[in-house]
């Protein structure tokens, strides 16, 4: 019987750990992350803006991305006119009609130019007039 070689598995584990340390940060930043929105996450606004605007840390493929706004009853309330500015490929927008006071949820699903899909949502509130 041949003796087992010690250290062979240990070297693989060390190589895997080094690979994770080197590639981990690169892979973590390979997705389009939401960096700013109007309205902001959990904002309470006096009146809804004419368009919801989302900015990402990298360009998104507008043709394959979705952006919508939903009311508390689960109805889609945006104008369904999702657009991206050719001069600002990191921004995605959708129009809004005048919204009644209440809570709304912005939902998005974007395809970044590197092929990764990112989904998310966040609420905002339109306040009642004082």
C-alpha positions as CSV (number, residue, x, y, z in Angstrom):
1,X,0.0,0.0,0.0
2,X,1.3,3.5,-0.9
3,X,1.4,6.0,1.9
4,X,-0.9,9.0,1.5
5,X,0.7,12.2,0.5
6,X,0.1,14.8,3.1
7,X,-0.2,18.4,2.2
8,X,-1.8,17.7,-1.2
9,X,-5.3,18.6,0.1
10,X,-3.8,21.4,2.1
11,X,-2.3,23.0,-0.9
12,X,-5.6,22.9,-2.8
13,X,-7.3,24.6,0.2
14,X,-4.7,27.3,0.3
15,X,-4.9,27.8,-3.5
16,X,-8.8,28.0,-3.2
17,X,-8.5,30.5,-0.4
18,X,-6.1,32.7,-2.3
19,X,-8.3,32.5,-5.4
20,X,-11.3,33.6,-3.3
21,X,-9.4,36.5,-1.8
22,X,-8.2,37.7,-5.2
23,X,-11.3,37.0,-7.3
24,X,-13.9,37.6,-4.6
25,X,-13.8,41.5,-4.7
26,X,-13.9,41.4,-8.6
27,X,-16.9,39.1,-8.7
28,X,-18.7,41.1,-6.0
29,X,-18.5,44.2,-8.0
30,X,-19.5,42.6,-11.3
31,X,-23.2,43.4,-10.8
32,X,-25.1,46.6,-11.5
33,X,-25.8,47.9,-8.0
34,X,-28.3,50.6,-7.3
35,X,-26.4,53.6,-6.0
36,X,-29.1,56.4,-6.1
37,X,-32.8,56.9,-6.6
38,X,-35.4,59.6,-6.9
39,X,-37.4,59.3,-4.8
40,X,-34.9,57.9,-2.4
41,X,-35.4,54.6,-0.5
42,X,-38.0,55.0,2.2
43,X,-38.5,58.7,1.4
44,X,-41.6,60.5,2.4
45,X,-42.4,63.1,-0.3
46,X,-45.0,65.8,-0.5
47,X,-45.7,64.9,-4.2
48,X,-44.4,62.1,-6.4
49,X,-41.9,63.1,-9.0
50,X,-42.8,63.0,-12.7
51,X,-40.4,60.1,-13.1
52,X,-38.7,57.6,-10.9
53,X,-35.0,57.7,-11.6
54,X,-32.5,54.9,-10.7
55,X,-28.8,55.2,-11.1
56,X,-26.5,52.1,-11.1
57,X,-22.8,51.8,-10.6
58,X,-22.4,50.5,-14.2
59,X,-24.3,50.6,-17.5
60,X,-27.5,48.6,-17.8
61,X,-29.1,47.1,-20.9
62,X,-32.4,49.1,-21.0
63,X,-34.0,46.7,-23.5
64,X,-33.7,43.8,-21.0
65,X,-34.4,45.8,-17.8
66,X,-37.6,46.4,-16.0
67,X,-38.7,49.2,-13.7
68,X,-42.2,49.6,-12.2
69,X,-44.1,51.3,-9.4
70,X,-46.8,49.6,-7.4
71,X,-49.4,50.9,-4.9
72,X,-50.4,49.3,-1.6
73,X,-53.2,47.3,-3.3
74,X,-50.7,45.6,-5.6
75,X,-51.6,47.6,-8.8
76,X,-49.0,48.9,-11.1
77,X,-49.3,52.7,-11.3
78,X,-46.4,53.9,-13.4
79,X,-46.8,55.0,-17.1
80,X,-45.0,51.8,-18.4
81,X,-42.6,54.0,-20.3
82,X,-39.3,52.7,-19.0
83,X,-36.4,54.6,-20.7
84,X,-32.6,54.9,-20.5
85,X,-30.7,57.9,-21.6
86,X,-28.2,57.1,-24.3
87,X,-25.9,59.7,-22.7
88,X,-26.3,58.2,-19.3
89,X,-26.4,54.4,-19.7
90,X,-26.3,53.9,-15.9
91,X,-29.7,55.5,-15.4
92,X,-33.2,54.0,-15.9
93,X,-36.4,55.9,-15.5
94,X,-40.2,55.4,-15.6
95,X,-42.9,58.0,-15.7
96,X,-45.5,58.5,-13.0
97,X,-49.0,60.1,-13.1
98,X,-50.0,62.3,-10.1
99,X,-50.1,59.8,-7.2
100,X,-52.5,59.9,-4.3
101,X,-51.1,59.9,-0.8
102,X,-50.0,56.5,0.3
103,X,-47.2,53.9,0.2
104,X,-45.6,52.8,-3.1
105,X,-43.0,50.2,-4.0
106,X,-40.4,50.6,-6.8
107,X,-39.4,47.3,-8.3
108,X,-36.5,46.8,-10.7
109,X,-34.8,44.1,-12.6
110,X,-31.7,45.1,-14.6
111,X,-29.3,43.4,-16.9
112,X,-25.9,44.9,-16.6
113,X,-23.7,45.1,-19.7
114,X,-21.6,42.3,-18.3
115,X,-24.6,39.9,-18.3
116,X,-25.5,39.8,-14.6
117,X,-29.2,40.3,-13.6
118,X,-29.9,42.2,-10.4
119,X,-33.4,42.6,-8.8
120,X,-34.6,44.8,-6.0
121,X,-37.3,46.9,-4.6
122,X,-37.8,49.7,-2.1
123,X,-40.7,51.7,-0.7
124,X,-41.5,55.4,-0.7
125,X,-44.5,57.3,0.6
126,X,-46.4,60.2,-0.8
127,X,-47.6,62.3,2.3
128,X,-51.0,63.6,2.8
129,X,-51.3,67.4,2.4
130,X,-51.2,69.2,5.7
